[in-house]
Amino acid sequence: MSRQHSIPFLLSKARRSEDIGGLSEAAEIYERIIKQAPMEAVAHNRLMVLTRREKDYRKELRIIQQAIAAHTRHAQENQQAWLRSHKKTARLAKALVKSLGLTDRKGLPVVENRQLASWRKRLQVVKKRLAV
């Protein structure tokens, strides 16, 4: 039976592996972290860097898409849960946000999380590399 290690412990172990040149071991650890904690942005970022170093753009594309999907899904789930439990406040907040122009026609936020924006930008770069 495998032991569950804490995320900070696994992150430091992966970084040590990177530092001594064990890139494949570090990548495996980052993948294990992502399975345990899909919202762990550091693990996603480091895994993207490792695959970029290997010039494995197809794998990097898959990792970026998974990271974006996990974070988007998490944000939507949290938003829906909050809306269900705070109906009156949500109605007022929705009207305010709309009047300030912070949502599009569908009611989705116009301003995006920096991490997601960074991943979306990298996604375009990787897609361009794969097209060439």
KOLVO-895979 format. One record per atom (N, C-alpha, C): residue in three letters; chain; atom name; x negated, y negated, z negated. Coordinates in pm, 1 decimal. Layout:
# residues N
<"ALA"; "A"; "CA"; <X; Y; Z>>,
...
# end
This chain:
# residues 132
<"MET"; "A"; "N"; <-83.9; 116.8; 0.0>>,
<"MET"; "A"; "CA"; <0.0; 0.0; 0.0>>,
<"MET"; "A"; "C"; <-89.2; -124.2; 0.0>>,
<"SER"; "A"; "N"; <-60.9; -219.4; 88.2>>,
<"SER"; "A"; "CA"; <-143.9; -339.2; 96.7>>,
<"SER"; "A"; "C"; <-102.5; -440.6; -9.0>>,
<"ARG"; "A"; "N"; <-202.0; -506.7; -64.7>>,
<"ARG"; "A"; "CA"; <-175.9; -609.3; -165.6>>,
<"ARG"; "A"; "C"; <-140.0; -739.5; -98.0>>,
<"GLN"; "A"; "N"; <-47.0; -812.3; -156.4>>,
<"GLN"; "A"; "CA"; <-11.2; -944.5; -107.8>>,
<"GLN"; "A"; "C"; <-105.3; -1045.1; -174.9>>,
<"HIS"; "A"; "N"; <-179.8; -1118.3; -94.6>>,
<"HIS"; "A"; "CA"; <-266.7; -1222.1; -147.9>>,
<"HIS"; "A"; "C"; <-197.6; -1355.3; -130.2>>,
<"SER"; "A"; "N"; <-240.0; -1452.2; -210.7>>,
<"SER"; "A"; "CA"; <-181.0; -1585.0; -198.9>>,
<"SER"; "A"; "C"; <-228.4; -1650.2; -69.0>>,
<"ILE"; "A"; "N"; <-147.8; -1738.5; -18.5>>,
<"ILE"; "A"; "CA"; <-180.0; -1807.2; 106.4>>,
<"ILE"; "A"; "C"; <-310.7; -1886.7; 93.4>>,
<"PRO"; "A"; "N"; <-330.2; -1965.6; -13.5>>,
<"PRO"; "A"; "CA"; <-458.3; -2038.3; -25.1>>,
<"PRO"; "A"; "C"; <-580.0; -1944.7; -26.4>>,
<"PHE"; "A"; "N"; <-566.2; -1829.7; -92.5>>,
<"PHE"; "A"; "CA"; <-675.7; -1732.4; -94.7>>,
<"PHE"; "A"; "C"; <-705.7; -1682.6; 46.2>>,
<"LEU"; "A"; "N"; <-599.4; -1647.0; 120.5>>,
<"LEU"; "A"; "CA"; <-618.6; -1597.3; 256.8>>,
<"LEU"; "A"; "C"; <-675.2; -1704.9; 349.1>>,
<"LEU"; "A"; "N"; <-630.2; -1829.5; 332.0>>,
<"LEU"; "A"; "CA"; <-684.3; -1938.9; 413.8>>,
<"LEU"; "A"; "C"; <-833.4; -1957.4; 388.9>>,
<"SER"; "A"; "N"; <-873.6; -1954.5; 263.0>>,
<"SER"; "A"; "CA"; <-1016.8; -1972.0; 234.2>>,
<"SER"; "A"; "C"; <-1097.8; -1852.7; 284.3>>,
<"LYS"; "A"; "N"; <-1039.7; -1732.9; 276.1>>,
<"LYS"; "A"; "CA"; <-1108.0; -1613.7; 327.2>>,
<"LYS"; "A"; "C"; <-1126.0; -1623.8; 479.3>>,
<"ALA"; "A"; "N"; <-1023.3; -1670.6; 548.0>>,
<"ALA"; "A"; "CA"; <-1031.5; -1685.9; 693.1>>,
<"ALA"; "A"; "C"; <-1135.3; -1791.1; 730.7>>,
<"ARG"; "A"; "N"; <-1138.5; -1901.3; 658.5>>,
<"ARG"; "A"; "CA"; <-1237.5; -2006.2; 687.1>>,
<"ARG"; "A"; "C"; <-1379.7; -1954.6; 663.9>>,
<"ARG"; "A"; "N"; <-1398.0; -1875.3; 559.7>>,
<"ARG"; "A"; "CA"; <-1530.8; -1816.4; 535.4>>,
<"ARG"; "A"; "C"; <-1569.1; -1724.2; 650.7>>,
<"SER"; "A"; "N"; <-1473.8; -1647.2; 699.3>>,
<"SER"; "A"; "CA"; <-1499.8; -1558.4; 812.9>>,
<"SER"; "A"; "C"; <-1538.8; -1639.1; 936.1>>,
<"GLU"; "A"; "N"; <-1469.2; -1750.5; 958.1>>,
<"GLU"; "A"; "CA"; <-1503.8; -1838.5; 1071.1>>,
<"GLU"; "A"; "C"; <-1646.1; -1891.2; 1056.5>>,
<"ASP"; "A"; "N"; <-1678.9; -1934.2; 935.1>>,
<"ASP"; "A"; "CA"; <-1810.3; -1994.7; 910.5>>,
<"ASP"; "A"; "C"; <-1925.5; -1898.3; 937.0>>,
<"ILE"; "A"; "N"; <-1902.8; -1768.8; 911.4>>,
<"ILE"; "A"; "CA"; <-2010.9; -1672.1; 934.0>>,
<"ILE"; "A"; "C"; <-2000.5; -1605.1; 1070.8>>,
<"GLY"; "A"; "N"; <-1905.5; -1651.8; 1153.1>>,
<"GLY"; "A"; "CA"; <-1895.6; -1600.5; 1289.2>>,
<"GLY"; "A"; "C"; <-1797.8; -1487.2; 1309.8>>,
<"GLY"; "A"; "N"; <-1722.9; -1452.5; 1207.7>>,
<"GLY"; "A"; "CA"; <-1623.8; -1344.9; 1220.9>>,
<"GLY"; "A"; "C"; <-1491.8; -1398.1; 1273.1>>,
<"LEU"; "A"; "N"; <-1493.7; -1442.5; 1398.7>>,
<"LEU"; "A"; "CA"; <-1375.8; -1508.0; 1455.0>>,
<"LEU"; "A"; "C"; <-1257.3; -1413.4; 1469.9>>,
<"SER"; "A"; "N"; <-1281.7; -1289.6; 1508.4>>,
<"SER"; "A"; "CA"; <-1169.7; -1195.6; 1525.0>>,
<"SER"; "A"; "C"; <-1108.2; -1161.7; 1389.5>>,
<"GLU"; "A"; "N"; <-1192.3; -1148.2; 1285.4>>,
<"GLU"; "A"; "CA"; <-1140.3; -1122.6; 1150.8>>,
<"GLU"; "A"; "C"; <-1059.9; -1242.7; 1101.6>>,
<"ALA"; "A"; "N"; <-1110.3; -1362.7; 1127.3>>,
<"ALA"; "A"; "CA"; <-1039.1; -1484.0; 1087.3>>,
<"ALA"; "A"; "C"; <-904.4; -1492.5; 1157.9>>,
<"ALA"; "A"; "N"; <-901.6; -1460.4; 1287.2>>,
<"ALA"; "A"; "CA"; <-776.6; -1464.2; 1363.6>>,
<"ALA"; "A"; "C"; <-675.5; -1365.3; 1306.0>>,
<"GLU"; "A"; "N"; <-722.9; -1246.7; 1268.2>>,
<"GLU"; "A"; "CA"; <-633.1; -1147.2; 1207.4>>,
<"GLU"; "A"; "C"; <-574.9; -1197.9; 1076.2>>,
<"ILE"; "A"; "N"; <-658.3; -1263.6; 997.9>>,
<"ILE"; "A"; "CA"; <-611.3; -1317.3; 869.7>>,
<"ILE"; "A"; "C"; <-508.6; -1427.6; 893.3>>,
<"TYR"; "A"; "N"; <-535.8; -1516.0; 989.4>>,
<"TYR"; "A"; "CA"; <-439.6; -1622.2; 1019.1>>,
<"TYR"; "A"; "C"; <-306.9; -1564.1; 1067.5>>,
<"GLU"; "A"; "N"; <-312.1; -1460.2; 1147.6>>,
<"GLU"; "A"; "CA"; <-189.2; -1395.0; 1193.4>>,
<"GLU"; "A"; "C"; <-112.8; -1334.5; 1076.2>>,
<"ARG"; "A"; "N"; <-186.1; -1276.3; 982.7>>,
<"ARG"; "A"; "CA"; <-121.2; -1219.0; 863.5>>,
<"ARG"; "A"; "C"; <-56.5; -1329.1; 779.2>>,
<"ILE"; "A"; "N"; <-124.0; -1443.0; 768.3>>,
<"ILE"; "A"; "CA"; <-67.5; -1556.6; 693.5>>,
<"ILE"; "A"; "C"; <62.1; -1602.0; 760.3>>,
<"ILE"; "A"; "N"; <60.9; -1611.9; 892.5>>,
<"ILE"; "A"; "CA"; <179.1; -1657.9; 965.8>>,
<"ILE"; "A"; "C"; <295.9; -1560.7; 947.2>>,
<"LYS"; "A"; "N"; <266.5; -1431.3; 939.8>>,
<"LYS"; "A"; "CA"; <373.6; -1333.7; 915.0>>,
<"LYS"; "A"; "C"; <431.8; -1352.0; 774.8>>,
<"GLN"; "A"; "N"; <345.8; -1381.0; 676.7>>,
<"GLN"; "A"; "CA"; <391.3; -1401.6; 539.1>>,
<"GLN"; "A"; "C"; <461.1; -1536.1; 522.5>>,
<"ALA"; "A"; "N"; <406.3; -1638.7; 585.2>>,
<"ALA"; "A"; "CA"; <457.2; -1775.3; 568.5>>,
<"ALA"; "A"; "C"; <462.6; -1843.8; 704.8>>,
<"PRO"; "A"; "N"; <570.0; -1824.5; 780.4>>,
<"PRO"; "A"; "CA"; <578.7; -1878.8; 916.2>>,
<"PRO"; "A"; "C"; <566.3; -2031.2; 924.3>>,
<"MET"; "A"; "N"; <585.2; -2101.5; 814.1>>,
<"MET"; "A"; "CA"; <577.4; -2247.1; 814.6>>,
<"MET"; "A"; "C"; <436.7; -2298.6; 783.6>>,
<"GLU"; "A"; "N"; <339.4; -2211.7; 767.9>>,
<"GLU"; "A"; "CA"; <204.0; -2252.8; 732.4>>,
<"GLU"; "A"; "C"; <132.7; -2313.0; 852.8>>,
<"ALA"; "A"; "N"; <136.6; -2445.4; 862.1>>,
<"ALA"; "A"; "CA"; <82.0; -2517.4; 977.1>>,
<"ALA"; "A"; "C"; <-69.1; -2500.4; 990.1>>,
<"VAL"; "A"; "N"; <-138.7; -2492.3; 878.6>>,
<"VAL"; "A"; "CA"; <-285.4; -2478.1; 883.6>>,
<"VAL"; "A"; "C"; <-322.9; -2348.5; 955.3>>,
<"ALA"; "A"; "N"; <-254.2; -2240.4; 923.4>>,
<"ALA"; "A"; "CA"; <-283.5; -2112.5; 987.7>>,
<"ALA"; "A"; "C"; <-253.4; -2119.2; 1137.8>>,
<"HIS"; "A"; "N"; <-141.6; -2181.8; 1174.0>>,
<"HIS"; "A"; "CA"; <-109.8; -2198.4; 1316.0>>,
<"HIS"; "A"; "C"; <-219.3; -2279.1; 1386.1>>,
<"ASN"; "A"; "N"; <-258.0; -2390.0; 1325.1>>,
<"ASN"; "A"; "CA"; <-359.3; -2476.6; 1386.6>>,
<"ASN"; "A"; "C"; <-492.9; -2405.6; 1403.9>>,
<"ARG"; "A"; "N"; <-538.0; -2335.5; 1301.6>>,
<"ARG"; "A"; "CA"; <-666.9; -2267.3; 1309.4>>,
<"ARG"; "A"; "C"; <-662.2; -2154.0; 1413.1>>,
<"LEU"; "A"; "N"; <-549.6; -2082.9; 1419.4>>,
<"LEU"; "A"; "CA"; <-536.5; -1976.0; 1518.0>>,
<"LEU"; "A"; "C"; <-537.6; -2033.8; 1659.3>>,
<"MET"; "A"; "N"; <-475.5; -2149.5; 1677.3>>,
<"MET"; "A"; "CA"; <-479.6; -2216.9; 1807.3>>,
<"MET"; "A"; "C"; <-622.9; -2254.7; 1844.0>>,
<"VAL"; "A"; "N"; <-697.1; -2304.9; 1747.2>>,
<"VAL"; "A"; "CA"; <-836.3; -2343.6; 1772.5>>,
<"VAL"; "A"; "C"; <-919.1; -2221.7; 1812.8>>,
<"LEU"; "A"; "N"; <-900.5; -2111.0; 1742.2>>,
<"LEU"; "A"; "CA"; <-977.8; -1990.1; 1773.5>>,
<"LEU"; "A"; "C"; <-946.4; -1938.3; 1913.4>>,
<"THR"; "A"; "N"; <-819.0; -1937.4; 1949.9>>,
<"THR"; "A"; "CA"; <-785.2; -1889.2; 2084.3>>,
<"THR"; "A"; "C"; <-832.9; -1987.5; 2191.0>>,
<"ARG"; "A"; "N"; <-835.0; -2115.2; 2157.2>>,
<"ARG"; "A"; "CA"; <-886.6; -2216.2; 2251.5>>,
<"ARG"; "A"; "C"; <-1035.4; -2193.3; 2274.7>>,
<"ARG"; "A"; "N"; <-1109.0; -2162.1; 2167.7>>,
<"ARG"; "A"; "CA"; <-1252.7; -2134.2; 2182.0>>,
<"ARG"; "A"; "C"; <-1277.6; -2015.1; 2273.0>>,
<"GLU"; "A"; "N"; <-1188.5; -1916.2; 2264.7>>,
<"GLU"; "A"; "CA"; <-1201.1; -1797.2; 2349.2>>,
<"GLU"; "A"; "C"; <-1149.2; -1821.4; 2490.6>>,
<"LYS"; "A"; "N"; <-1089.4; -1939.3; 2512.3>>,
<"LYS"; "A"; "CA"; <-1028.2; -1976.0; 2640.8>>,
<"LYS"; "A"; "C"; <-917.7; -1878.3; 2680.2>>,
<"ASP"; "A"; "N"; <-848.3; -1827.3; 2579.2>>,
<"ASP"; "A"; "CA"; <-734.0; -1738.1; 2601.7>>,
<"ASP"; "A"; "C"; <-607.6; -1824.8; 2597.4>>,
<"TYR"; "A"; "N"; <-580.2; -1892.9; 2708.8>>,
<"TYR"; "A"; "CA"; <-472.7; -1991.5; 2711.7>>,
<"TYR"; "A"; "C"; <-334.1; -1927.8; 2704.8>>,
<"ARG"; "A"; "N"; <-319.6; -1807.4; 2754.8>>,
<"ARG"; "A"; "CA"; <-189.6; -1739.6; 2745.3>>,
<"ARG"; "A"; "C"; <-155.1; -1710.1; 2599.4>>,
<"LYS"; "A"; "N"; <-253.2; -1665.0; 2524.7>>,
<"LYS"; "A"; "CA"; <-230.8; -1636.7; 2383.0>>,
<"LYS"; "A"; "C"; <-206.7; -1767.9; 2307.2>>,
<"GLU"; "A"; "N"; <-282.4; -1870.4; 2340.8>>,
<"GLU"; "A"; "CA"; <-262.2; -1999.8; 2274.8>>,
<"GLU"; "A"; "C"; <-122.3; -2052.8; 2303.6>>,
<"LEU"; "A"; "N"; <-77.3; -2036.9; 2427.5>>,
<"LEU"; "A"; "CA"; <57.8; -2079.7; 2464.9>>,
<"LEU"; "A"; "C"; <162.2; -2008.5; 2378.3>>,
<"ARG"; "A"; "N"; <145.9; -1879.0; 2361.6>>,
<"ARG"; "A"; "CA"; <239.3; -1800.3; 2279.7>>,
<"ARG"; "A"; "C"; <238.0; -1848.3; 2134.6>>,
<"ILE"; "A"; "N"; <119.8; -1875.1; 2080.6>>,
<"ILE"; "A"; "CA"; <107.0; -1920.7; 1941.7>>,
<"ILE"; "A"; "C"; <174.2; -2057.3; 1924.3>>,
<"ILE"; "A"; "N"; <150.6; -2146.8; 2018.0>>,
<"ILE"; "A"; "CA"; <211.0; -2280.4; 2010.7>>,
<"ILE"; "A"; "C"; <363.2; -2269.6; 2016.6>>,
<"GLN"; "A"; "N"; <413.7; -2188.8; 2107.9>>,
<"GLN"; "A"; "CA"; <558.8; -2172.5; 2120.6>>,
<"GLN"; "A"; "C"; <619.0; -2113.6; 1993.3>>,
<"GLN"; "A"; "N"; <551.2; -2016.1; 1933.2>>,
<"GLN"; "A"; "CA"; <599.8; -1956.2; 1808.6>>,
<"GLN"; "A"; "C"; <599.6; -2058.7; 1695.3>>,
<"ALA"; "A"; "N"; <494.0; -2139.1; 1687.9>>,
<"ALA"; "A"; "CA"; <484.7; -2240.1; 1582.1>>,
<"ALA"; "A"; "C"; <595.7; -2343.9; 1596.3>>,
<"ILE"; "A"; "N"; <616.3; -2391.2; 1717.6>>,
<"ILE"; "A"; "CA"; <722.0; -2490.4; 1742.2>>,
<"ILE"; "A"; "C"; <858.2; -2431.1; 1708.2>>,
<"ALA"; "A"; "N"; <882.8; -2308.4; 1751.9>>,
<"ALA"; "A"; "CA"; <1011.3; -2243.3; 1725.8>>,
<"ALA"; "A"; "C"; <1034.4; -2225.4; 1575.8>>,
<"ALA"; "A"; "N"; <932.9; -2181.1; 1502.9>>,
<"ALA"; "A"; "CA"; <947.2; -2159.2; 1358.4>>,
<"ALA"; "A"; "C"; <977.4; -2290.3; 1286.1>>,
<"HIS"; "A"; "N"; <904.4; -2394.9; 1319.6>>,
<"HIS"; "A"; "CA"; <924.8; -2523.6; 1251.9>>,
<"HIS"; "A"; "C"; <1058.2; -2587.2; 1290.0>>,
<"THR"; "A"; "N"; <1097.2; -2575.6; 1414.9>>,
<"THR"; "A"; "CA"; <1225.1; -2630.5; 1459.4>>,
<"THR"; "A"; "C"; <1340.5; -2556.8; 1392.1>>,
<"ARG"; "A"; "N"; <1332.3; -2424.8; 1390.4>>,
<"ARG"; "A"; "CA"; <1436.3; -2342.6; 1327.2>>,
<"ARG"; "A"; "C"; <1447.6; -2375.0; 1177.9>>,
<"HIS"; "A"; "N"; <1333.9; -2388.1; 1112.0>>,
<"HIS"; "A"; "CA"; <1332.2; -2419.4; 968.7>>,
<"HIS"; "A"; "C"; <1397.2; -2555.1; 942.5>>,
<"ALA"; "A"; "N"; <1363.3; -2654.7; 1023.9>>,
<"ALA"; "A"; "CA"; <1420.2; -2788.0; 1006.6>>,
<"ALA"; "A"; "C"; <1571.3; -2786.0; 1027.5>>,
<"GLN"; "A"; "N"; <1616.8; -2714.2; 1129.0>>,
<"GLN"; "A"; "CA"; <1760.3; -2705.4; 1155.8>>,
<"GLN"; "A"; "C"; <1834.1; -2634.4; 1042.9>>,
<"GLU"; "A"; "N"; <1775.6; -2526.4; 991.5>>,
<"GLU"; "A"; "CA"; <1838.6; -2453.3; 881.0>>,
<"GLU"; "A"; "C"; <1848.2; -2540.9; 757.1>>,
<"ASN"; "A"; "N"; <1739.4; -2613.0; 726.5>>,
<"ASN"; "A"; "CA"; <1741.2; -2702.1; 610.1>>,
<"ASN"; "A"; "C"; <1843.5; -2813.0; 627.6>>,
<"GLN"; "A"; "N"; <1849.3; -2869.4; 746.5>>,
<"GLN"; "A"; "CA"; <1943.9; -2976.9; 773.6>>,
<"GLN"; "A"; "C"; <2087.1; -2927.3; 759.1>>,
<"GLN"; "A"; "N"; <2117.1; -2811.8; 814.0>>,
<"GLN"; "A"; "CA"; <2252.2; -2756.6; 805.3>>,
<"GLN"; "A"; "C"; <2290.3; -2726.2; 660.3>>,
<"ALA"; "A"; "N"; <2198.3; -2671.3; 584.6>>,
<"ALA"; "A"; "CA"; <2225.8; -2641.5; 443.3>>,
<"ALA"; "A"; "C"; <2253.3; -2770.0; 366.5>>,
<"TRP"; "A"; "N"; <2172.7; -2872.4; 391.6>>,
<"TRP"; "A"; "CA"; <2192.7; -3000.3; 323.2>>,
<"TRP"; "A"; "C"; <2326.5; -3061.7; 363.3>>,
<"LEU"; "A"; "N"; <2359.0; -3057.6; 491.3>>,
<"LEU"; "A"; "CA"; <2485.6; -3113.8; 538.5>>,
<"LEU"; "A"; "C"; <2605.7; -3044.1; 475.0>>,
<"ARG"; "A"; "N"; <2597.1; -2911.9; 458.9>>,
<"ARG"; "A"; "CA"; <2707.3; -2837.0; 397.4>>,
<"ARG"; "A"; "C"; <2726.1; -2873.2; 250.3>>,
<"SER"; "A"; "N"; <2615.9; -2897.0; 181.3>>,
<"SER"; "A"; "CA"; <2627.0; -2923.3; 37.9>>,
<"SER"; "A"; "C"; <2644.3; -3072.0; 4.5>>,
<"HIS"; "A"; "N"; <2627.9; -3160.3; 99.2>>,
<"HIS"; "A"; "CA"; <2640.8; -3304.9; 75.7>>,
<"HIS"; "A"; "C"; <2726.6; -3368.7; 185.6>>,
<"LYS"; "A"; "N"; <2848.6; -3324.8; 197.6>>,
<"LYS"; "A"; "CA"; <2933.1; -3366.6; 310.1>>,
<"LYS"; "A"; "C"; <2958.1; -3516.8; 315.3>>,
<"LYS"; "A"; "N"; <2990.9; -3577.2; 203.3>>,
<"LYS"; "A"; "CA"; <3022.3; -3720.1; 203.2>>,
<"LYS"; "A"; "C"; <2897.5; -3803.1; 234.9>>,
<"THR"; "A"; "N"; <2788.4; -3771.9; 168.2>>,
<"THR"; "A"; "CA"; <2662.7; -3842.6; 192.1>>,
<"THR"; "A"; "C"; <2617.6; -3822.3; 336.6>>,
<"ALA"; "A"; "N"; <2635.3; -3700.6; 387.4>>,
<"ALA"; "A"; "CA"; <2595.0; -3669.5; 524.7>>,
<"ALA"; "A"; "C"; <2672.2; -3753.5; 625.3>>,
<"ARG"; "A"; "N"; <2801.1; -3768.9; 600.9>>,
<"ARG"; "A"; "CA"; <2884.2; -3847.7; 691.9>>,
<"ARG"; "A"; "C"; <2835.8; -3993.4; 695.2>>,
<"LEU"; "A"; "N"; <2805.9; -4049.4; 576.7>>,
<"LEU"; "A"; "CA"; <2756.6; -4187.2; 569.4>>,
<"LEU"; "A"; "C"; <2617.9; -4200.0; 632.8>>,
<"ALA"; "A"; "N"; <2531.8; -4104.6; 603.3>>,
<"ALA"; "A"; "CA"; <2394.9; -4107.9; 656.8>>,
<"ALA"; "A"; "C"; <2396.7; -4093.5; 808.6>>,
<"LYS"; "A"; "N"; <2483.6; -4008.1; 857.7>>,
<"LYS"; "A"; "CA"; <2493.4; -3986.3; 1002.1>>,
<"LYS"; "A"; "C"; <2533.2; -4115.5; 1073.3>>,
<"ALA"; "A"; "N"; <2628.8; -4186.2; 1015.4>>,
<"ALA"; "A"; "CA"; <2672.6; -4313.4; 1074.2>>,
<"ALA"; "A"; "C"; <2559.4; -4415.8; 1071.5>>,
<"LEU"; "A"; "N"; <2485.9; -4421.9; 960.9>>,
<"LEU"; "A"; "CA"; <2374.3; -4516.1; 949.3>>,
<"LEU"; "A"; "C"; <2264.5; -4484.0; 1050.3>>,
<"VAL"; "A"; "N"; <2225.8; -4357.6; 1058.3>>,
<"VAL"; "A"; "CA"; <2119.6; -4314.7; 1149.7>>,
<"VAL"; "A"; "C"; <2158.2; -4344.7; 1294.6>>,
<"LYS"; "A"; "N"; <2283.0; -4319.0; 1326.6>>,
<"LYS"; "A"; "CA"; <2331.0; -4345.7; 1462.3>>,
<"LYS"; "A"; "C"; <2327.3; -4495.2; 1492.2>>,
<"SER"; "A"; "N"; <2370.7; -4577.5; 1396.6>>,
<"SER"; "A"; "CA"; <2371.6; -4722.5; 1418.7>>,
<"SER"; "A"; "C"; <2230.7; -4779.8; 1431.5>>,
<"LEU"; "A"; "N"; <2132.9; -4714.9; 1368.6>>,
<"LEU"; "A"; "CA"; <1993.9; -4760.0; 1377.4>>,
<"LEU"; "A"; "C"; <1924.2; -4708.2; 1502.9>>,
<"GLY"; "A"; "N"; <1991.9; -4622.4; 1577.2>>,
<"GLY"; "A"; "CA"; <1934.0; -4569.1; 1700.5>>,
<"GLY"; "A"; "C"; <1829.3; -4462.1; 1678.0>>,
<"LEU"; "A"; "N"; <1838.9; -4391.7; 1566.0>>,
<"LEU"; "A"; "CA"; <1739.7; -4289.3; 1534.2>>,
<"LEU"; "A"; "C"; <1779.2; -4150.2; 1583.4>>,
<"THR"; "A"; "N"; <1894.1; -4140.7; 1653.2>>,
<"THR"; "A"; "CA"; <1934.4; -4013.0; 1711.1>>,
<"THR"; "A"; "C"; <1970.4; -4032.7; 1857.7>>,
<"ASP"; "A"; "N"; <1965.7; -3924.3; 1931.5>>,
<"ASP"; "A"; "CA"; <2006.7; -3930.6; 2072.1>>,
<"ASP"; "A"; "C"; <2156.6; -3904.8; 2083.0>>,
<"ARG"; "A"; "N"; <2205.1; -3887.5; 2203.3>>,
<"ARG"; "A"; "CA"; <2349.4; -3867.1; 2224.8>>,
<"ARG"; "A"; "C"; <2401.1; -3739.6; 2158.8>>,
<"LYS"; "A"; "N"; <2315.0; -3641.5; 2146.2>>,
<"LYS"; "A"; "CA"; <2356.1; -3514.6; 2086.2>>,
<"LYS"; "A"; "C"; <2348.5; -3517.9; 1933.8>>,
<"GLY"; "A"; "N"; <2297.2; -3627.8; 1878.2>>,
<"GLY"; "A"; "CA"; <2284.0; -3638.3; 1733.6>>,
<"GLY"; "A"; "C"; <2152.4; -3585.5; 1681.1>>,
<"LEU"; "A"; "N"; <2060.4; -3552.3; 1772.1>>,
<"LEU"; "A"; "CA"; <1928.9; -3501.4; 1731.6>>,
<"LEU"; "A"; "C"; <1835.1; -3618.3; 1704.8>>,
<"PRO"; "A"; "N"; <1743.9; -3603.3; 1610.5>>,
<"PRO"; "A"; "CA"; <1652.3; -3713.0; 1576.9>>,
<"PRO"; "A"; "C"; <1564.0; -3751.9; 1695.1>>,
<"VAL"; "A"; "N"; <1542.8; -3881.2; 1710.0>>,
<"VAL"; "A"; "CA"; <1455.5; -3932.8; 1815.4>>,
<"VAL"; "A"; "C"; <1310.4; -3925.1; 1768.5>>,
<"VAL"; "A"; "N"; <1288.1; -3953.6; 1641.7>>,
<"VAL"; "A"; "CA"; <1154.0; -3950.6; 1584.2>>,
<"VAL"; "A"; "C"; <1123.0; -3806.5; 1545.1>>,
<"GLU"; "A"; "N"; <1003.6; -3760.8; 1585.1>>,
<"GLU"; "A"; "CA"; <968.3; -3621.8; 1561.2>>,
<"GLU"; "A"; "C"; <852.3; -3611.9; 1463.1>>,
<"ASN"; "A"; "N"; <850.6; -3505.2; 1389.6>>,
<"ASN"; "A"; "CA"; <743.0; -3471.1; 1298.1>>,
<"ASN"; "A"; "C"; <609.3; -3479.4; 1373.1>>,
<"ARG"; "A"; "N"; <507.3; -3535.5; 1310.1>>,
<"ARG"; "A"; "CA"; <375.4; -3549.3; 1375.9>>,
<"ARG"; "A"; "C"; <317.8; -3415.7; 1419.8>>,
<"GLN"; "A"; "N"; <334.1; -3315.0; 1333.7>>,
<"GLN"; "A"; "CA"; <279.6; -3183.3; 1366.7>>,
<"GLN"; "A"; "C"; <346.0; -3127.3; 1491.6>>,
<"LEU"; "A"; "N"; <477.6; -3136.2; 1498.2>>,
<"LEU"; "A"; "CA"; <549.0; -3086.4; 1616.1>>,
<"LEU"; "A"; "C"; <511.1; -3165.6; 1740.5>>,
<"ALA"; "A"; "N"; <497.6; -3295.7; 1726.7>>,
<"ALA"; "A"; "CA"; <458.8; -3378.8; 1841.0>>,
<"ALA"; "A"; "C"; <321.1; -3337.1; 1892.0>>,
<"SER"; "A"; "N"; <230.0; -3310.6; 1799.5>>,
<"SER"; "A"; "CA"; <95.4; -3267.0; 1836.9>>,
<"SER"; "A"; "C"; <99.8; -3133.1; 1910.3>>,
<"TRP"; "A"; "N"; <178.6; -3039.5; 1857.7>>,
<"TRP"; "A"; "CA"; <189.8; -2908.6; 1922.4>>,
<"TRP"; "A"; "C"; <255.0; -2919.6; 2059.4>>,
<"ARG"; "A"; "N"; <355.5; -3004.2; 2072.9>>,
<"ARG"; "A"; "CA"; <421.2; -3020.3; 2203.2>>,
<"ARG"; "A"; "C"; <323.8; -3079.9; 2306.4>>,
<"LYS"; "A"; "N"; <240.2; -3172.1; 2261.7>>,
<"LYS"; "A"; "CA"; <140.1; -3231.3; 2350.4>>,
<"LYS"; "A"; "C"; <40.3; -3123.6; 2394.7>>,
<"ARG"; "A"; "N"; <-5.9; -3043.0; 2299.9>>,
<"ARG"; "A"; "CA"; <-99.9; -2935.6; 2332.9>>,
<"ARG"; "A"; "C"; <-33.5; -2832.4; 2424.4>>,
<"LEU"; "A"; "N"; <94.3; -2806.7; 2402.9>>,
<"LEU"; "A"; "CA"; <168.7; -2713.8; 2487.2>>,
<"LEU"; "A"; "C"; <164.1; -2757.6; 2633.0>>,
<"GLN"; "A"; "N"; <180.9; -2886.0; 2656.8>>,
<"GLN"; "A"; "CA"; <175.5; -2937.6; 2794.0>>,
<"GLN"; "A"; "C"; <36.4; -2920.1; 2854.4>>,
<"VAL"; "A"; "N"; <-65.7; -2943.8; 2774.3>>,
<"VAL"; "A"; "CA"; <-203.7; -2928.4; 2822.5>>,
<"VAL"; "A"; "C"; <-230.2; -2782.3; 2859.9>>,
<"VAL"; "A"; "N"; <-188.4; -2690.4; 2774.5>>,
<"VAL"; "A"; "CA"; <-211.1; -2547.5; 2800.3>>,
<"VAL"; "A"; "C"; <-133.6; -2502.8; 2924.5>>,
<"LYS"; "A"; "N"; <-9.2; -2549.2; 2937.3>>,
<"LYS"; "A"; "CA"; <69.2; -2513.8; 3055.7>>,
<"LYS"; "A"; "C"; <0.6; -2564.3; 3182.1>>,
<"LYS"; "A"; "N"; <-56.5; -2683.7; 3175.8>>,
<"LYS"; "A"; "CA"; <-126.1; -2740.2; 3290.8>>,
<"LYS"; "A"; "C"; <-248.8; -2655.6; 3325.3>>,
<"ARG"; "A"; "N"; <-322.0; -2610.6; 3222.9>>,
<"ARG"; "A"; "CA"; <-439.9; -2526.5; 3247.0>>,
<"ARG"; "A"; "C"; <-402.0; -2393.1; 3310.8>>,
<"LEU"; "A"; "N"; <-291.1; -2339.0; 3266.7>>,
<"LEU"; "A"; "CA"; <-247.0; -2209.9; 3322.2>>,
<"LEU"; "A"; "C"; <-196.4; -2225.1; 3465.7>>,
<"ALA"; "A"; "N"; <-147.5; -2343.0; 3499.9>>,
<"ALA"; "A"; "CA"; <-96.3; -2365.1; 3634.2>>,
<"ALA"; "A"; "C"; <-208.9; -2382.7; 3735.5>>,
<"VAL"; "A"; "N"; <-323.8; -2427.0; 3690.0>>,
<"VAL"; "A"; "CA"; <-437.2; -2453.1; 3781.2>>,
<"VAL"; "A"; "C"; <-503.4; -2326.7; 3825.4>>,
# end
